[in-house]
Amino acid sequence: MIVLKGELWRKSAKAKDKKQKRKEESERTDRCWKLVDEADRVEDVLKDFVSFKKFTRNGLNLDLECFTSANLDPDILNWAFLLTKENMQNQYESNWGWNDKEKLKELKEDRIKFLVAFDENKKPVAFTSFRFDLDFGEPVVYCYEIQLINSVQRKGLGKFLIQILHLFAIRYQMHKVVATVLHTNTASRNFFIEKLKYTTDDTSPLDECYEIISKSVTQRN
Ligand SMILES: CC(=O)SCCNC(=O)CCNC(=O)[C@H](O)C(C)(C)COP(=O)(O)OP(=O)(O)OC[C@H]1O[C@@H](n2cnc3c(N)ncnc32)[C@H](O)[C@@H]1OP(=O)(O)O
């Protein structure tokens, strides 16, 4: 009888422990979603980073602006789509295939934000599209695309744009910046992995044509 009581007590303590852990996990998820939603509601995430609104290096003199998918000029959206197609179609075709409609839909998705670099003639020359998101329970800045026109590549602009995404991650308490790269895309792999020291993310699948890579920012919620 005494043994039975002890067993029952242990079982109920275990159940309580499990319930408490579930409660803590759910509170943590709520806190993280709150952070993501707060960041998402900010129309101009670049507004706090005045000194990052210009890129004047290696012969480039560019102005940077941030847009939500709702307030992005349709002409710039179309330009971003065509540039992505020009840069990526061959890569995609030898992997998961290129589809105009799918790519346009992805670029227009709710909650996508755009960081765009313009030259002195107000022409767009580079962009990164990104989203504040909860990815496998972690608040992240997910970099969907980073695309530069050929003439501005390899001048440090890509690195600058990704550094800004890291500043957004720190400012809005996201844990890391995440991106997807194709195994066959040497330029993007060299850029993210060799140059920026991104590593394979824990969530990256095995045996796929792509890899999920990430780089942490130091803080944790
Ligand atoms: C999440 C995604 O969107 S993945 C797809 C990335 N986009 C593309 O592949 C489209 C075409 N390329 C580009 O738009 C740009 O070149 C990017 C985004 C890859 C890099 O931006 P850049 O401004 O050119 O890079 P940045 O000057 O900051 O750094 C250059 C480094 O990136 C790597 N890199 C960039 N382009 C190449 C290339 N064609 N071949 C090999 N390595 C390259 C190298 O490590 C290079 O270092 P190095 O110049 O010292 O050799």
The ligand as an SDF file (V2000), in Angstrom:
LIG
                    3D

 51 53  0  0  0  0  0  0  0  0999 V2000
   19.3320   33.3880  -50.4000 C   0  0  0  0  0  0  0  0  0  0  0  0
   19.6600   33.6260  -51.8470 C   0  0  0  0  0  0  0  0  0  0  0  0
   19.1010   34.4940  -52.4540 O   0  0  0  0  0  0  0  0  0  0  0  0
   20.8490   32.6520  -52.6350 S   0  0  0  0  0  0  0  0  0  0  0  0
   21.1040   33.4290  -54.2030 C   0  0  0  0  0  0  0  0  0  0  0  0
   22.1280   34.5180  -54.1290 C   0  0  0  0  0  0  0  0  0  0  0  0
   22.1080   35.3410  -55.3440 N   0  0  0  0  0  0  0  0  0  0  0  0
   22.7560   34.9970  -56.4720 C   0  0  0  0  0  0  0  0  0  0  0  0
   23.4200   33.9610  -56.5760 O   0  0  0  0  0  0  0  0  0  0  0  0
   22.5680   35.9460  -57.6400 C   0  0  0  0  0  0  0  0  0  0  0  0
   23.8600   36.4220  -58.2800 C   0  0  0  0  0  0  0  0  0  0  0  0
   24.8640   36.9400  -57.3060 N   0  0  0  0  0  0  0  0  0  0  0  0
   24.6260   38.0280  -56.5460 C   0  0  0  0  0  0  0  0  0  0  0  0
   23.5850   38.6740  -56.5910 O   0  0  0  0  0  0  0  0  0  0  0  0
   25.7580   38.4590  -55.6320 C   0  0  0  0  0  0  0  0  0  0  0  0
   26.9900   38.2040  -56.2530 O   0  0  0  0  0  0  0  0  0  0  0  0
   25.7500   37.7560  -54.2420 C   0  0  0  0  0  0  0  0  0  0  0  0
   24.4550   38.1020  -53.5150 C   0  0  0  0  0  0  0  0  0  0  0  0
   25.8870   36.2440  -54.3470 C   0  0  0  0  0  0  0  0  0  0  0  0
   26.9360   38.2890  -53.4180 C   0  0  0  0  0  0  0  0  0  0  0  0
   26.8860   39.6920  -53.3290 O   0  0  0  0  0  0  0  0  0  0  0  0
   28.2090   40.5350  -53.7110 P   0  0  0  0  0  0  0  0  0  0  0  0
   27.9720   41.9550  -53.4340 O   0  0  0  0  0  0  0  0  0  0  0  0
   28.6020   40.1680  -55.0860 O   0  0  0  0  0  0  0  0  0  0  0  0
   29.2260   39.9080  -52.6670 O   0  0  0  0  0  0  0  0  0  0  0  0
   30.3450   40.6760  -51.8160 P   0  0  0  0  0  0  0  0  0  0  0  0
   31.1060   41.5900  -52.6990 O   0  0  0  0  0  0  0  0  0  0  0  0
   29.7410   41.2530  -50.5910 O   0  0  0  0  0  0  0  0  0  0  0  0
   31.2120   39.4180  -51.3900 O   0  0  0  0  0  0  0  0  0  0  0  0
   31.8790   38.7810  -52.4450 C   0  0  0  0  0  0  0  0  0  0  0  0
   32.1150   37.3430  -52.0730 C   0  0  0  0  0  0  0  0  0  0  0  0
   30.9790   36.5270  -52.4150 O   0  0  0  0  0  0  0  0  0  0  0  0
   31.4310   35.3430  -53.1050 C   0  0  0  0  0  0  0  0  0  0  0  0
   31.0250   35.4500  -54.5150 N   0  0  0  0  0  0  0  0  0  0  0  0
   30.1980   36.3840  -55.0370 C   0  0  0  0  0  0  0  0  0  0  0  0
   30.0000   36.1490  -56.3470 N   0  0  0  0  0  0  0  0  0  0  0  0
   30.7120   35.0680  -56.6500 C   0  0  0  0  0  0  0  0  0  0  0  0
   30.9040   34.3220  -57.8500 C   0  0  0  0  0  0  0  0  0  0  0  0
   30.3110   34.6820  -59.0070 N   0  0  0  0  0  0  0  0  0  0  0  0
   31.6980   33.2480  -57.8210 N   0  0  0  0  0  0  0  0  0  0  0  0
   32.3010   32.8620  -56.6750 C   0  0  0  0  0  0  0  0  0  0  0  0
   32.1660   33.5140  -55.5000 N   0  0  0  0  0  0  0  0  0  0  0  0
   31.3710   34.6090  -55.4860 C   0  0  0  0  0  0  0  0  0  0  0  0
   32.9360   35.3220  -52.9390 C   0  0  0  0  0  0  0  0  0  0  0  0
   33.2150   34.7310  -51.6640 O   0  0  0  0  0  0  0  0  0  0  0  0
   33.2630   36.7980  -52.8900 C   0  0  0  0  0  0  0  0  0  0  0  0
   34.4720   37.0860  -52.2470 O   0  0  0  0  0  0  0  0  0  0  0  0
   35.6780   37.6970  -53.1420 P   0  0  0  0  0  0  0  0  0  0  0  0
   35.0930   38.7760  -53.9960 O   0  0  0  0  0  0  0  0  0  0  0  0
   36.6280   38.1900  -52.0960 O   0  0  0  0  0  0  0  0  0  0  0  0
   36.1490   36.5230  -53.9240 O   0  0  0  0  0  0  0  0  0  0  0  0
  1  2  1  0
  2  3  2  0
  2  4  1  0
  4  5  1  0
  5  6  1  0
  6  7  1  0
  7  8  1  0
  8  9  2  0
  8 10  1  0
 10 11  1  0
 11 12  1  0
 12 13  1  0
 13 14  2  0
 13 15  1  0
 15 16  1  0
 15 17  1  0
 17 18  1  0
 17 19  1  0
 17 20  1  0
 20 21  1  0
 21 22  1  0
 22 23  2  0
 22 24  1  0
 22 25  1  0
 25 26  1  0
 26 27  2  0
 26 28  1  0
 26 29  1  0
 29 30  1  0
 30 31  1  0
 31 32  1  0
 31 46  1  0
 32 33  1  0
 33 34  1  0
 33 44  1  0
 34 35  1  0
 34 43  1  0
 35 36  2  0
 36 37  1  0
 37 38  1  0
 37 43  2  0
 38 39  1  0
 38 40  2  0
 40 41  1  0
 41 42  2  0
 42 43  1  0
 44 45  1  0
 44 46  1  0
 46 47  1  0
 47 48  1  0
 48 49  2  0
 48 50  1  0
 48 51  1  0
M  END
$$$$
